[in-house]
């Protein structure tokens, strides 16, 4: 997913992250939100759950969140947002006990 066409930069960027929560793993959305804020700081304007699915056989829950990154004073680049998103994707399984999709 490109932040902006031709890597020109823009003020806002959406990125999604999806993961499976094992049925025996407690999950707290606030911990997830705090972890995102730790990596992205003030560049995160909004985090919204866009999909939730419970697997009928395994009992695992799949969640998908859409993260809105925005800067009011400068353009964001793909490289900058991809680095933040990579750090979040690395931290989510380790910190929250989930599996990325």
C-alpha positions in Angstrom: 0.0 0.0 0.0 1.5 3.3 -1.1 1.4 6.3 1.2 1.1 8.6 -1.8 1.4 8.2 -5.6 5.0 8.3 -6.9 6.4 8.7 -3.3 5.7 12.5 -3.4 4.6 12.5 0.2 1.3 13.7 1.7 -0.1 14.9 5.0 -2.1 11.7 5.8 -1.5 8.0 5.3 -3.7 4.9 6.2 -2.1 1.6 7.0 -3.9 -1.6 8.1 -2.6 -4.3 10.5 -4.4 -7.6 11.0 -3.7 -10.4 13.5 -5.1 -13.5 15.1 -5.7 -13.6 18.9 -5.4 -17.2 20.3 -8.5 -18.0 22.3 -6.5 -18.4 25.5 -4.8 -15.0 25.1 -6.4 -12.0 26.8 -6.4 -9.0 24.5 -6.8 -5.3 25.6 -7.3 -2.8 22.8 -5.9 0.0 25.0 -2.6 -1.8 25.3 -2.5 -2.1 21.5 -3.3 1.6 21.1 -0.6 2.6 23.6 1.9 0.5 21.8 1.1 2.2 18.5 1.4 5.6 20.2 4.8 4.6 21.6 6.2 3.9 18.1 4.4 6.7 16.1 3.9 9.4 18.7 1.9 12.4 17.5 1.8 11.1 13.9 -1.1 8.8 14.8 -4.4 10.6 14.5 -6.8 7.7 14.7 -6.8 3.9 15.1 -10.1 2.2 14.2 -11.1 -1.5 14.2 -12.4 -2.2 10.7 -13.0 -6.0 10.9 -13.5 -8.7 13.5 -14.0 -12.4 12.8 -14.2 -15.4 15.2 -13.1 -18.6 13.7 -15.8 -21.2 14.3 -13.5 -24.2 14.7 -10.4 -22.7 16.5 -12.1 -20.1 18.5 -9.4 -17.6 17.5 -10.4 -14.0 16.8 -9.1 -12.1 13.9 -8.9 -8.3 14.2 -8.0 -5.7 11.6 -7.2 -2.1 12.6 -6.7 0.9 10.3 -4.2 3.4 11.5 -4.4 7.0 10.3 -1.0 8.8 10.3 -1.1 12.5 9.8 1.2 15.5 10.1 -0.3 19.0 10.1 2.9 20.7 9.2 4.7 18.5 6.7 4.4 15.7 4.1 4.9 12.1 5.3 7.0 9.8 3.2 6.5 6.1 2.4 9.9 5.4 4.0 9.0 7.1 7.3 5.6 5.5 7.7 6.8 2.1 6.5 9.6 2.2 9.2 7.0 2.9 11.9 4.6 0.3 10.6 7.5 -2.3 10.5 8.3 -1.5 14.1 4.7 -1.9 15.1 4.4 -5.2 13.2 7.5 -6.5 15.0 6.3 -5.4 18.4 2.7 -6.6 18.3 3.3 -10.4 18.4 6.0 -10.0 21.0 4.1 -7.6 23.3 0.5 -8.8 22.9 0.9 -12.6 22.2 -0.9 -12.5 18.8 0.0 -13.8 15.3 0.1 -11.4 12.4 -1.9 -12.1 9.3 
